[in-house]
């Protein structure tokens, strides 16, 4: 079985960032608002890519170990 979370060499986020994203989402922010907090200067296409990753995190499709 592959390494999970921060132990995965391809991990983009830390556990602290994942927990912060989930907290912001739980408190009513949209995924795009969370993307804009973490990546304020990103282009539209970059934000779209990050939206998909962060959406999976806050919906617990990824980073299920925490």
Predicted model as a PDB file, atoms N, CA, C, CB and O in Angstrom, pLDDT in the B-factor column:
MODEL        1                                                                  
ATOM      1  N   UNK A   1       0.841  -1.186   0.000  1.00 52.00           N  
ATOM      2  CA  UNK A   1       0.000   0.000   0.000  1.00 52.00           C  
ATOM      3  C   UNK A   1       0.883   1.245   0.000  1.00 52.00           C  
ATOM      4  CB  UNK A   1      -0.955   0.000   1.220  1.00 52.00           C  
ATOM      5  O   UNK A   1       1.928   1.271   0.650  1.00 52.00           O  
ATOM      6  N   UNK A   2       0.456   2.282  -0.736  1.00 57.00           N  
ATOM      7  CA  UNK A   2       1.253   3.502  -0.845  1.00 57.00           C  
ATOM      8  C   UNK A   2       1.266   4.329   0.425  1.00 57.00           C  
ATOM      9  CB  UNK A   2       0.743   4.338  -1.967  1.00 57.00           C  
ATOM     10  O   UNK A   2       0.420   4.165   1.304  1.00 57.00           O  
ATOM     11  N   UNK A   3       2.232   5.213   0.504  1.00 55.00           N  
ATOM     12  CA  UNK A   3       2.332   6.113   1.648  1.00 55.00           C  
ATOM     13  C   UNK A   3       1.202   7.124   1.586  1.00 55.00           C  
ATOM     14  CB  UNK A   3       3.708   6.828   1.680  1.00 55.00           C  
ATOM     15  O   UNK A   3       0.752   7.507   0.506  1.00 55.00           O  
ATOM     16  N   UNK A   4       0.744   7.556   2.766  1.00 59.00           N  
ATOM     17  CA  UNK A   4      -0.393   8.457   2.833  1.00 59.00           C  
ATOM     18  C   UNK A   4       0.005   9.816   3.392  1.00 59.00           C  
ATOM     19  CB  UNK A   4      -1.495   7.847   3.678  1.00 59.00           C  
ATOM     20  O   UNK A   4       0.976   9.948   4.137  1.00 59.00           O  
ATOM     21  N   UNK A   5      -0.779  10.821   3.009  1.00 57.00           N  
ATOM     22  CA  UNK A   5      -0.588  12.157   3.560  1.00 57.00           C  
ATOM     23  C   UNK A   5       0.781  12.732   3.273  1.00 57.00           C  
ATOM     24  CB  UNK A   5      -0.811  12.133   5.031  1.00 57.00           C  
ATOM     25  O   UNK A   5       1.302  12.605   2.165  1.00 57.00           O  
ATOM     26  N   UNK A   6       1.359  13.365   4.277  1.00 56.00           N  
ATOM     27  CA  UNK A   6       2.637  14.054   4.105  1.00 56.00           C  
ATOM     28  C   UNK A   6       3.774  13.095   3.799  1.00 56.00           C  
ATOM     29  CB  UNK A   6       2.966  14.851   5.344  1.00 56.00           C  
ATOM     30  O   UNK A   6       4.810  13.518   3.286  1.00 56.00           O  
ATOM     31  N   UNK A   7       3.606  11.804   4.104  1.00 58.00           N  
ATOM     32  CA  UNK A   7       4.651  10.816   3.829  1.00 58.00           C  
ATOM     33  C   UNK A   7       4.710  10.423   2.362  1.00 58.00           C  
ATOM     34  CB  UNK A   7       4.430   9.583   4.672  1.00 58.00           C  
ATOM     35  O   UNK A   7       5.669   9.792   1.918  1.00 58.00           O  
ATOM     36  N   UNK A   8       3.685  10.796   1.615  1.00 57.00           N  
ATOM     37  CA  UNK A   8       3.693  10.553   0.185  1.00 57.00           C  
ATOM     38  C   UNK A   8       4.600  11.606  -0.456  1.00 57.00           C  
ATOM     39  CB  UNK A   8       2.238  10.599  -0.415  1.00 57.00           C  
ATOM     40  O   UNK A   8       4.429  12.803  -0.223  1.00 57.00           O  
ATOM     41  N   UNK A   9       5.550  11.164  -1.250  1.00 54.00           N  
ATOM     42  CA  UNK A   9       6.494  12.079  -1.877  1.00 54.00           C  
ATOM     43  C   UNK A   9       5.857  13.082  -2.816  1.00 54.00           C  
ATOM     44  CB  UNK A   9       7.510  11.307  -2.618  1.00 54.00           C  
ATOM     45  O   UNK A   9       6.476  14.089  -3.158  1.00 54.00           O  
ATOM     46  N   UNK A  10       4.629  12.824  -3.237  1.00 55.00           N  
ATOM     47  CA  UNK A  10       3.933  13.732  -4.140  1.00 55.00           C  
ATOM     48  C   UNK A  10       2.974  14.663  -3.404  1.00 55.00           C  
ATOM     49  CB  UNK A  10       3.176  12.942  -5.180  1.00 55.00           C  
ATOM     50  O   UNK A  10       2.225  15.405  -4.041  1.00 55.00           O  
ATOM     51  N   UNK A  11       2.987  14.634  -2.094  1.00 63.00           N  
ATOM     52  CA  UNK A  11       2.089  15.485  -1.303  1.00 63.00           C  
ATOM     53  C   UNK A  11       2.390  16.954  -1.572  1.00 63.00           C  
ATOM     54  CB  UNK A  11       2.227  15.176   0.209  1.00 63.00           C  
ATOM     55  O   UNK A  11       3.545  17.380  -1.554  1.00 63.00           O  
ATOM     56  N   UNK A  12       1.336  17.717  -1.820  1.00 80.00           N  
ATOM     57  CA  UNK A  12       1.468  19.148  -2.112  1.00 80.00           C  
ATOM     58  C   UNK A  12       1.237  19.974  -0.845  1.00 80.00           C  
ATOM     59  CB  UNK A  12       0.472  19.572  -3.219  1.00 80.00           C  
ATOM     60  O   UNK A  12       1.801  21.058  -0.694  1.00 80.00           O  
ATOM     61  N   UNK A  13       0.416  19.462   0.053  1.00 90.00           N  
ATOM     62  CA  UNK A  13       0.021  20.212   1.240  1.00 90.00           C  
ATOM     63  C   UNK A  13       0.503  19.529   2.500  1.00 90.00           C  
ATOM     64  CB  UNK A  13      -1.486  20.385   1.285  1.00 90.00           C  
ATOM     65  O   UNK A  13       0.777  18.328   2.510  1.00 90.00           O  
ATOM     66  N   UNK A  14       0.603  20.308   3.561  1.00 91.00           N  
ATOM     67  CA  UNK A  14       0.932  19.752   4.870  1.00 91.00           C  
ATOM     68  C   UNK A  14      -0.371  19.389   5.582  1.00 91.00           C  
ATOM     69  CB  UNK A  14       1.778  20.763   5.719  1.00 91.00           C  
ATOM     70  O   UNK A  14      -1.452  19.806   5.167  1.00 91.00           O  
ATOM     71  N   UNK A  15      -0.258  18.615   6.649  1.00 92.00           N  
ATOM     72  CA  UNK A  15      -1.445  18.269   7.436  1.00 92.00           C  
ATOM     73  C   UNK A  15      -2.100  19.523   7.997  1.00 92.00           C  
ATOM     74  CB  UNK A  15      -1.077  17.305   8.579  1.00 92.00           C  
ATOM     75  O   UNK A  15      -3.327  19.611   8.053  1.00 92.00           O  
ATOM     76  N   UNK A  16      -1.299  20.488   8.410  1.00 94.00           N  
ATOM     77  CA  UNK A  16      -1.829  21.736   8.964  1.00 94.00           C  
ATOM     78  C   UNK A  16      -2.651  22.484   7.915  1.00 94.00           C  
ATOM     79  CB  UNK A  16      -0.682  22.631   9.479  1.00 94.00           C  
ATOM     80  O   UNK A  16      -3.714  23.021   8.227  1.00 94.00           O  
ATOM     81  N   UNK A  17      -2.164  22.520   6.673  1.00 96.00           N  
ATOM     82  CA  UNK A  17      -2.905  23.201   5.607  1.00 96.00           C  
ATOM     83  C   UNK A  17      -4.216  22.486   5.308  1.00 96.00           C  
ATOM     84  CB  UNK A  17      -2.055  23.290   4.334  1.00 96.00           C  
ATOM     85  O   UNK A  17      -5.245  23.129   5.099  1.00 96.00           O  
ATOM     86  N   UNK A  18      -4.177  21.163   5.288  1.00 96.00           N  
ATOM     87  CA  UNK A  18      -5.384  20.374   5.029  1.00 96.00           C  
ATOM     88  C   UNK A  18      -6.427  20.647   6.118  1.00 96.00           C  
ATOM     89  CB  UNK A  18      -5.046  18.855   4.965  1.00 96.00           C  
ATOM     90  O   UNK A  18      -7.602  20.854   5.816  1.00 96.00           O  
ATOM     91  N   UNK A  19      -5.999  20.647   7.369  1.00 97.00           N  
ATOM     92  CA  UNK A  19      -6.924  20.911   8.467  1.00 97.00           C  
ATOM     93  C   UNK A  19      -7.498  22.325   8.383  1.00 97.00           C  
ATOM     94  CB  UNK A  19      -6.223  20.710   9.809  1.00 97.00           C  
ATOM     95  O   UNK A  19      -8.678  22.533   8.666  1.00 97.00           O  
ATOM     96  N   UNK A  20      -6.672  23.293   7.996  1.00 98.00           N  
ATOM     97  CA  UNK A  20      -7.140  24.675   7.847  1.00 98.00           C  
ATOM     98  C   UNK A  20      -8.166  24.781   6.727  1.00 98.00           C  
ATOM     99  CB  UNK A  20      -5.958  25.619   7.569  1.00 98.00           C  
ATOM    100  O   UNK A  20      -9.179  25.465   6.873  1.00 98.00           O  
ATOM    101  N   UNK A  21      -7.905  24.101   5.599  1.00 97.00           N  
ATOM    102  CA  UNK A  21      -8.862  24.110   4.479  1.00 97.00           C  
ATOM    103  C   UNK A  21     -10.205  23.549   4.924  1.00 97.00           C  
ATOM    104  CB  UNK A  21      -8.316  23.294   3.283  1.00 97.00           C  
ATOM    105  O   UNK A  21     -11.253  24.122   4.627  1.00 97.00           O  
ATOM    106  N   UNK A  22     -10.172  22.437   5.631  1.00 98.00           N  
ATOM    107  CA  UNK A  22     -11.415  21.808   6.090  1.00 98.00           C  
ATOM    108  C   UNK A  22     -12.150  22.696   7.090  1.00 98.00           C  
ATOM    109  CB  UNK A  22     -11.120  20.445   6.723  1.00 98.00           C  
ATOM    110  O   UNK A  22     -13.379  22.754   7.086  1.00 98.00           O  
ATOM    111  N   UNK A  23     -11.397  23.386   7.944  1.00 98.00           N  
ATOM    112  CA  UNK A  23     -12.020  24.290   8.907  1.00 98.00           C  
ATOM    113  C   UNK A  23     -12.704  25.452   8.187  1.00 98.00           C  
ATOM    114  CB  UNK A  23     -10.972  24.820   9.905  1.00 98.00           C  
ATOM    115  O   UNK A  23     -13.835  25.809   8.519  1.00 98.00           O  
ATOM    116  N   UNK A  24     -12.026  26.040   7.206  1.00 98.00           N  
ATOM    117  CA  UNK A  24     -12.605  27.150   6.449  1.00 98.00           C  
ATOM    118  C   UNK A  24     -13.871  26.710   5.721  1.00 98.00           C  
ATOM    119  CB  UNK A  24     -11.584  27.706   5.445  1.00 98.00           C  
ATOM    120  O   UNK A  24     -14.865  27.435   5.693  1.00 98.00           O  
ATOM    121  N   UNK A  25     -13.826  25.521   5.137  1.00 98.00           N  
ATOM    122  CA  UNK A  25     -14.978  24.987   4.404  1.00 98.00           C  
ATOM    123  C   UNK A  25     -16.143  24.734   5.363  1.00 98.00           C  
ATOM    124  CB  UNK A  25     -14.597  23.678   3.663  1.00 98.00           C  
ATOM    125  O   UNK A  25     -17.292  25.054   5.057  1.00 98.00           O  
ATOM    126  N   UNK A  26     -15.838  24.167   6.505  1.00 98.00           N  
ATOM    127  CA  UNK A  26     -16.859  23.891   7.523  1.00 98.00           C  
ATOM    128  C   UNK A  26     -17.511  25.189   8.002  1.00 98.00           C  
ATOM    129  CB  UNK A  26     -16.240  23.133   8.720  1.00 98.00           C  
ATOM    130  O   UNK A  26     -18.694  25.212   8.342  1.00 98.00           O  
ATOM    131  N   UNK A  27     -16.729  26.264   8.024  1.00 98.00           N  
ATOM    132  CA  UNK A  27     -17.233  27.564   8.475  1.00 98.00           C  
ATOM    133  C   UNK A  27     -17.939  28.350   7.371  1.00 98.00           C  
ATOM    134  CB  UNK A  27     -16.096  28.387   9.023  1.00 98.00           C  
ATOM    135  O   UNK A  27     -18.287  29.514   7.568  1.00 98.00           O  
ATOM    136  N   UNK A  28     -18.154  27.722   6.210  1.00 98.00           N  
ATOM    137  CA  UNK A  28     -18.996  28.342   5.187  1.00 98.00           C  
ATOM    138  C   UNK A  28     -18.296  28.912   3.970  1.00 98.00           C  
ATOM    139  CB  UNK A  28     -19.753  29.403   5.798  1.00 98.00           C  
ATOM    140  O   UNK A  28     -18.970  29.391   3.058  1.00 98.00           O  
ATOM    141  N   UNK A  29     -16.973  28.881   3.915  1.00 98.00           N  
ATOM    142  CA  UNK A  29     -16.298  29.391   2.728  1.00 98.00           C  
ATOM    143  C   UNK A  29     -16.459  28.400   1.575  1.00 98.00           C  
ATOM    144  CB  UNK A  29     -14.799  29.651   3.019  1.00 98.00           C  
ATOM    145  O   UNK A  29     -16.528  27.189   1.787  1.00 98.00           O  
ATOM    146  N   UNK A  30     -16.517  28.927   0.365  1.00 97.00           N  
ATOM    147  CA  UNK A  30     -16.569  28.054  -0.807  1.00 97.00           C  
ATOM    148  C   UNK A  30     -15.163  27.561  -1.113  1.00 97.00           C  
ATOM    149  CB  UNK A  30     -17.178  28.794  -2.037  1.00 97.00           C  
ATOM    150  O   UNK A  30     -14.176  28.098  -0.611  1.00 97.00           O  
ATOM    151  N   UNK A  31     -15.091  26.535  -1.940  1.00 97.00           N  
ATOM    152  CA  UNK A  31     -13.786  26.004  -2.330  1.00 97.00           C  
ATOM    153  C   UNK A  31     -12.985  27.091  -3.048  1.00 97.00           C  
ATOM    154  CB  UNK A  31     -13.946  24.750  -3.237  1.00 97.00           C  
ATOM    155  O   UNK A  31     -11.785  27.222  -2.808  1.00 97.00           O  
ATOM    156  N   UNK A  32     -13.615  27.866  -3.915  1.00 95.00           N  
ATOM    157  CA  UNK A  32     -12.889  28.912  -4.637  1.00 95.00           C  
ATOM    158  C   UNK A  32     -12.378  29.991  -3.689  1.00 95.00           C  
ATOM    159  CB  UNK A  32     -13.785  29.539  -5.705  1.00 95.00           C  
ATOM    160  O   UNK A  32     -11.293  30.530  -3.909  1.00 95.00           O  
ATOM    161  N   UNK A  33     -13.119  30.315  -2.654  1.00 96.00           N  
ATOM    162  CA  UNK A  33     -12.635  31.282  -1.665  1.00 96.00           C  
ATOM    163  C   UNK A  33     -11.406  30.735  -0.936  1.00 96.00           C  
ATOM    164  CB  UNK A  33     -13.751  31.624  -0.650  1.00 96.00           C  
ATOM    165  O   UNK A  33     -10.474  31.480  -0.633  1.00 96.00           O  
ATOM    166  N   UNK A  34     -11.410  29.445  -0.663  1.00 97.00           N  
ATOM    167  CA  UNK A  34     -10.249  28.823  -0.020  1.00 97.00           C  
ATOM    168  C   UNK A  34      -9.053  28.837  -0.963  1.00 97.00           C  
ATOM    169  CB  UNK A  34     -10.571  27.376   0.413  1.00 97.00           C  
ATOM    170  O   UNK A  34      -7.931  29.112  -0.536  1.00 97.00           O  
ATOM    171  N   UNK A  35      -9.281  28.545  -2.238  1.00 95.00           N  
ATOM    172  CA  UNK A  35      -8.209  28.608  -3.243  1.00 95.00           C  
ATOM    173  C   UNK A  35      -7.613  30.008  -3.258  1.00 95.00           C  
ATOM    174  CB  UNK A  35      -8.741  28.227  -4.657  1.00 95.00           C  
ATOM    175  O   UNK A  35      -6.392  30.162  -3.288  1.00 95.00           O  
ATOM    176  N   UNK A  36      -8.457  31.019  -3.238  1.00 94.00           N  
ATOM    177  CA  UNK A  36      -7.973  32.403  -3.292  1.00 94.00           C  
ATOM    178  C   UNK A  36      -7.185  32.787  -2.049  1.00 94.00           C  
ATOM    179  CB  UNK A  36      -9.139  33.356  -3.467  1.00 94.00           C  
ATOM    180  O   UNK A  36      -6.296  33.635  -2.131  1.00 94.00           O  
ATOM    181  N   UNK A  37      -7.483  32.193  -0.906  1.00 95.00           N  
ATOM    182  CA  UNK A  37      -6.710  32.447   0.315  1.00 95.00           C  
ATOM    183  C   UNK A  37      -5.316  31.838   0.191  1.00 95.00           C  
ATOM    184  CB  UNK A  37      -7.440  31.872   1.557  1.00 95.00           C  
ATOM    185  O   UNK A  37      -4.321  32.479   0.532  1.00 95.00           O  
ATOM    186  N   UNK A  38      -5.246  30.604  -0.295  1.00 94.00           N  
ATOM    187  CA  UNK A  38      -3.964  29.908  -0.382  1.00 94.00           C  
ATOM    188  C   UNK A  38      -3.149  30.340  -1.608  1.00 94.00           C  
ATOM    189  CB  UNK A  38      -4.195  28.403  -0.422  1.00 94.00           C  
ATOM    190  O   UNK A  38      -1.920  30.276  -1.590  1.00 94.00           O  
ATOM    191  N   UNK A  39      -3.829  30.778  -2.664  1.00 93.00           N  
ATOM    192  CA  UNK A  39      -3.152  31.150  -3.915  1.00 93.00           C  
ATOM    193  C   UNK A  39      -3.717  32.467  -4.452  1.00 93.00           C  
ATOM    194  CB  UNK A  39      -3.306  30.026  -4.977  1.00 93.00           C  
ATOM    195  O   UNK A  39      -4.392  32.463  -5.482  1.00 93.00           O  
ATOM    196  N   UNK A  40      -3.460  33.583  -3.785  1.00 92.00           N  
ATOM    197  CA  UNK A  40      -4.090  34.854  -4.182  1.00 92.00           C  
ATOM    198  C   UNK A  40      -3.665  35.388  -5.551  1.00 92.00           C  
ATOM    199  CB  UNK A  40      -3.788  35.888  -3.155  1.00 92.00           C  
ATOM    200  O   UNK A  40      -4.411  36.155  -6.159  1.00 92.00           O  
ATOM    201  N   UNK A  41      -2.511  35.011  -6.042  1.00 92.00           N  
ATOM    202  CA  UNK A  41      -2.018  35.586  -7.300  1.00 92.00           C  
ATOM    203  C   UNK A  41      -2.018  34.595  -8.463  1.00 92.00           C  
ATOM    204  CB  UNK A  41      -0.622  36.114  -7.101  1.00 92.00           C  
ATOM    205  O   UNK A  41      -1.316  34.796  -9.454  1.00 92.00           O  
ATOM    206  N   UNK A  42      -2.800  33.535  -8.342  1.00 88.00           N  
ATOM    207  CA  UNK A  42      -2.792  32.486  -9.359  1.00 88.00           C  
ATOM    208  C   UNK A  42      -3.705  32.844 -10.527  1.00 88.00           C  
ATOM    209  CB  UNK A  42      -3.220  31.150  -8.748  1.00 88.00           C  
ATOM    210  O   UNK A  42      -4.739  33.486 -10.343  1.00 88.00           O  
ATOM    211  N   UNK A  43      -3.316  32.428 -11.723  1.00 90.00           N  
ATOM    212  CA  UNK A  43      -4.137  32.651 -12.910  1.00 90.00           C  
ATOM    213  C   UNK A  43      -5.415  31.823 -12.824  1.00 90.00           C  
ATOM    214  CB  UNK A  43      -3.352  32.301 -14.195  1.00 90.00           C  
ATOM    215  O   UNK A  43      -5.541  30.949 -11.966  1.00 90.00           O  
ATOM    216  N   UNK A  44      -6.358  32.103 -13.715  1.00 87.00           N  
ATOM    217  CA  UNK A  44      -7.627  31.372 -13.716  1.00 87.00           C  
ATOM    218  C   UNK A  44      -7.416  29.877 -13.893  1.00 87.00           C  
ATOM    219  CB  UNK A  44      -8.536  31.897 -14.816  1.00 87.00           C  
ATOM    220  O   UNK A  44      -8.004  29.078 -13.163  1.00 87.00           O  
ATOM    221  N   UNK A  45      -6.587  29.489 -14.850  1.00 88.00           N  
ATOM    222  CA  UNK A  45      -6.373  28.058 -15.094  1.00 88.00           C  
ATOM    223  C   UNK A  45      -5.677  27.397 -13.903  1.00 88.00           C  
ATOM    224  CB  UNK A  45      -5.539  27.849 -16.375  1.00 88.00           C  
ATOM    225  O   UNK A  45      -5.960  26.240 -13.590  1.00 88.00           O  
ATOM    226  N   UNK A  46      -4.786  28.105 -13.245  1.00 88.00           N  
ATOM    227  CA  UNK A  46      -4.128  27.587 -12.057  1.00 88.00           C  
ATOM    228  C   UNK A  46      -5.100  27.411 -10.906  1.00 88.00           C  
ATOM    229  CB  UNK A  46      -3.004  28.501 -11.642  1.00 88.00           C  
ATOM    230  O   UNK A  46      -5.043  26.419 -10.178  1.00 88.00           O  
ATOM    231  N   UNK A  47      -6.003  28.389 -10.744  1.00 90.00           N  
ATOM    232  CA  UNK A  47      -7.012  28.295  -9.687  1.00 90.00           C  
ATOM    233  C   UNK A  47      -7.954  27.127  -9.944  1.00 90.00           C  
ATOM    234  CB  UNK A  47      -7.809  29.605  -9.584  1.00 90.00           C  
ATOM    235  O   UNK A  47      -8.370  26.434  -9.015  1.00 90.00           O  
ATOM    236  N   UNK A  48      -8.287  26.916 -11.217  1.00 88.00           N  
ATOM    237  CA  UNK A  48      -9.185  25.813 -11.584  1.00 88.00           C  
ATOM    238  C   UNK A  48      -8.564  24.467 -11.200  1.00 88.00           C  
ATOM    239  CB  UNK A  48      -9.498  25.847 -13.103  1.00 88.00           C  
ATOM    240  O   UNK A  48      -9.252  23.585 -10.688  1.00 88.00           O  
ATOM    241  N   UNK A  49      -7.269  24.316 -11.448  1.00 88.00           N  
ATOM    242  CA  UNK A  49      -6.569  23.085 -11.094  1.00 88.00           C  
ATOM    243  C   UNK A  49      -6.541  22.907  -9.581  1.00 88.00           C  
ATOM    244  CB  UNK A  49      -5.137  23.094 -11.658  1.00 88.00           C  
ATOM    245  O   UNK A  49      -6.796  21.809  -9.085  1.00 88.00           O  
ATOM    246  N   UNK A  50      -6.236  23.962  -8.846  1.00 92.00           N  
ATOM    247  CA  UNK A  50      -6.184  23.886  -7.388  1.00 92.00           C  
ATOM    248  C   UNK A  50      -7.567  23.638  -6.812  1.00 92.00           C  
ATOM    249  CB  UNK A  50      -5.591  25.168  -6.802  1.00 92.00           C  
ATOM    250  O   UNK A  50      -7.702  22.954  -5.798  1.00 92.00           O  
ATOM    251  N   UNK A  51      -8.620  24.199  -7.462  1.00 94.00           N  
ATOM    252  CA  UNK A  51      -9.982  23.994  -7.005  1.00 94.00           C  
ATOM    253  C   UNK A  51     -10.285  22.500  -6.920  1.00 94.00           C  
ATOM    254  CB  UNK A  51     -10.981  24.699  -7.940  1.00 94.00           C  
ATOM    255  O   UNK A  51     -10.864  22.032  -5.940  1.00 94.00           O  
ATOM    256  N   UNK A  52      -9.894  21.765  -7.939  1.00 93.00           N  
ATOM    257  CA  UNK A  52     -10.159  20.329  -7.974  1.00 93.00           C  
ATOM    258  C   UNK A  52      -9.465  19.612  -6.815  1.00 93.00           C  
ATOM    259  CB  UNK A  52      -9.699  19.737  -9.312  1.00 93.00           C  
ATOM    260  O   UNK A  52     -10.075  18.771  -6.153  1.00 93.00           O  
ATOM    261  N   UNK A  53      -8.206  19.937  -6.568  1.00 93.00           N  
ATOM    262  CA  UNK A  53      -7.460  19.309  -5.471  1.00 93.00           C  
ATOM    263  C   UNK A  53      -8.053  19.656  -4.111  1.00 93.00           C  
ATOM    264  CB  UNK A  53      -5.995  19.735  -5.516  1.00 93.00           C  
ATOM    265  O   UNK A  53      -8.243  18.782  -3.265  1.00 93.00           O  
ATOM    266  N   UNK A  54      -8.344  20.933  -3.909  1.00 96.00           N  
ATOM    267  CA  UNK A  54      -8.868  21.373  -2.618  1.00 96.00           C  
ATOM    268  C   UNK A  54     -10.288  20.847  -2.406  1.00 96.00           C  
ATOM    269  CB  UNK A  54      -8.849  22.910  -2.525  1.00 96.00           C  
ATOM    270  O   UNK A  54     -10.658  20.504  -1.283  1.00 96.00           O  
ATOM    271  N   UNK A  55     -11.075  20.780  -3.463  1.00 97.00           N  
ATOM    272  CA  UNK A  55     -12.412  20.205  -3.359  1.00 97.00           C  
ATOM    273  C   UNK A  55     -12.335  18.757  -2.871  1.00 97.00           C  
ATOM    274  CB  UNK A  55     -13.136  20.276  -4.718  1.00 97.00           C  
ATOM    275  O   UNK A  55     -13.106  18.349  -2.003  1.00 97.00           O  
ATOM    276  N   UNK A  56     -11.410  17.991  -3.428  1.00 96.00           N  
ATOM    277  CA  UNK A  56     -11.235  16.600  -2.994  1.00 96.00           C  
ATOM    278  C   UNK A  56     -10.809  16.525  -1.526  1.00 96.00           C  
ATOM    279  CB  UNK A  56     -10.196  15.892  -3.879  1.00 96.00           C  
ATOM    280  O   UNK A  56     -11.207  15.607  -0.808  1.00 96.00           O  
ATOM    281  N   UNK A  57     -10.003  17.487  -1.083  1.00 96.00           N  
ATOM    282  CA  UNK A  57      -9.552  17.502   0.312  1.00 96.00           C  
ATOM    283  C   UNK A  57     -10.717  17.797   1.243  1.00 96.00           C  
ATOM    284  CB  UNK A  57      -8.434  18.544   0.513  1.00 96.00           C  
ATOM    285  O   UNK A  57     -10.933  17.064   2.209  1.00 96.00           O  
ATOM    286  N   UNK A  58     -11.475  18.861   0.970  1.00 98.00           N  
ATOM    287  CA  UNK A  58     -12.546  19.248   1.899  1.00 98.00           C  
ATOM    288  C   UNK A  58     -13.706  18.259   1.878  1.00 98.00           C  
ATOM    289  CB  UNK A  58     -13.059  20.644   1.559  1.00 98.00           C  
ATOM    290  O   UNK A  58     -14.445  18.150   2.856  1.00 98.00           O  
ATOM    291  N   UNK A  59     -13.871  17.537   0.768  1.00 97.00           N  
ATOM    292  CA  UNK A  59     -14.920  16.510   0.691  1.00 97.00           C  
ATOM    293  C   UNK A  59     -14.416  15.141   1.142  1.00 97.00           C  
ATOM    294  CB  UNK A  59     -15.457  16.414  -0.734  1.00 97.00           C  
ATOM    295  O   UNK A  59     -15.127  14.139   1.066  1.00 97.00           O  
ATOM    296  N   UNK A  60     -13.166  15.129   1.615  1.00 96.00           N  
ATOM    297  CA  UNK A  60     -12.524  13.927   2.153  1.00 96.00           C  
ATOM    298  C   UNK A  60     -12.368  12.782   1.149  1.00 96.00           C  
ATOM    299  CB  UNK A  60     -13.307  13.438   3.320  1.00 96.00           C  
ATOM    300  O   UNK A  60     -12.415  11.607   1.513  1.00 96.00           O  
ATOM    301  N   UNK A  61     -12.182  13.147  -0.116  1.00 95.00           N  
ATOM    302  CA  UNK A  61     -11.867  12.140  -1.135  1.00 95.00           C  
ATOM    303  C   UNK A  61     -10.372  11.846  -1.126  1.00 95.00           C  
ATOM    304  CB  UNK A  61     -12.316  12.616  -2.542  1.00 95.00           C  
ATOM    305  O   UNK A  61      -9.938  10.764  -1.522  1.00 95.00           O  
ATOM    306  N   UNK A  62      -9.591  12.820  -0.670  1.00 92.00           N  
ATOM    307  CA  UNK A  62      -8.154  12.638  -0.484  1.00 92.00           C  
ATOM    308  C   UNK A  62      -7.823  13.075   0.942  1.00 92.00           C  
ATOM    309  CB  UNK A  62      -7.319  13.458  -1.550  1.00 92.00           C  
ATOM    310  O   UNK A  62      -8.643  13.696   1.618  1.00 92.00           O  
ATOM    311  N   UNK A  63      -6.641  12.750   1.379  1.00 91.00           N  
ATOM    312  CA  UNK A  63      -6.201  13.030   2.751  1.00 91.00           C  
ATOM    313  C   UNK A  63      -7.207  12.449   3.745  1.00 91.00           C  
ATOM    314  CB  UNK A  63      -6.033  14.563   2.977  1.00 91.00           C  
ATOM    315  O   UNK A  63      -7.574  13.097   4.725  1.00 91.00           O  
ATOM    316  N   UNK A  64      -7.643  11.224   3.479  1.00 91.00           N  
ATOM    317  CA  UNK A  64      -8.622  10.579   4.343  1.00 91.00           C  
ATOM    318  C   UNK A  64      -8.021  10.103   5.661  1.00 91.00           C  
ATOM    319  CB  UNK A  64      -9.248   9.416   3.623  1.00 91.00           C  
ATOM    320  O   UNK A  64      -8.751   9.727   6.578  1.00 91.00           O  
ATOM    321  N   UNK A  65      -6.708  10.118   5.756  1.00 88.00           N  
ATOM    322  CA  UNK A  65      -6.037   9.648   6.962  1.00 88.00           C  
ATOM    323  C   UNK A  65      -6.098  10.646   8.112  1.00 88.00           C  
ATOM    324  CB  UNK A  65      -4.606   9.334   6.652  1.00 88.00           C  
ATOM    325  O   UNK A  65      -5.769  10.301   9.247  1.00 88.00           O  
ATOM    326  N   UNK A  66      -6.518  11.885   7.831  1.00 88.00           N  
ATOM    327  CA  UNK A  66      -6.645  12.878   8.923  1.00 88.00           C  
ATOM    328  C   UNK A  66      -8.024  13.508   8.896  1.00 88.00           C  
ATOM    329  CB  UNK A  66      -5.556  13.981   8.806  1.00 88.00           C  
ATOM    330  O   UNK A  66      -8.328  14.363   9.728  1.00 88.00           O  
TER     331      UNK A  66                                                      
ENDMDL                                                                          
END                                                                             
